Amino acid sequence: MTKALARVRGVRLMRMVRERADAGMTTAEYAMGTLAAVAFAAVLYKIVTSDVVSGGLESVIGRALDAQF
């Protein structure tokens, strides 16, 4: 086997290993993204349902509904 052929085979092997290693990362990335989105949604829900924000939203909606055109 020549050095050039061995090098080509080595490059192909490294490319295959790299592709296989990256294949499993997408599942972990999706899981972390989903977990972050759920945590963000929970924080937003707590903020929106708090007394201060809820009262402010009711005030804004009340003023919008009572507006004279």
N, C-alpha and C positions, 0 to 999 in steps of 0.2 A: 504494500500500500504506500502510495506516495504521500509526502507531507501535505500537499495541496488537498488531496482527497480526504485525509484525516482531519484537516482543518475544516473543510466543508461539512463533514459529518459532525464534527464537534459543534459547529455553529448551529446546525439543524437541531441537534440534541438540546442545546441551551435554549433555543427558541421554543421547542416543545415544552421544556420544563417551565419556562417563563409563562407560556400560555396556560398551562395547567394550574399554575399557582394563582394566576389572576382570575381564573374561572370561579373559584370559590369566594373571592372577595366581593362579588356583586351581591350575593345573598346577605353577607354581613353588613354591607353598606346599606342595602334596603332595610334591613332590620333596625339599624341605628337611626336611619332617617325616619322610619315609622315611629320609633320610640320618641325621638325628638319632637315630631309633629304632635303626638298624643300629649306629651308633657306641655308643649306650648298651648295646645287647646285647653288643657286643664287649667293652666294659669290664666288664660284669657277668660274662661268661664267664671273663675273665682272673681276676677276683676269686674266683669260686667254685672255679675249678680250681687256685688257688694252694695251696701246701702247708699254710699256716696254717688257712685256711678249710676245706679238704678234711679235714684232721685233726680239726678241731672238729666238722664234720658227722658224720664217722665215729664220733666219741666220743658224740655225742648219740644217734645211731641205735643204736649198740651198747648204751648204757644203757637206751634205750627197749625194745629187744628182750629184754634180760636182766632186765627189771623183774618183780618178784613181785606177783601179784594176790591 
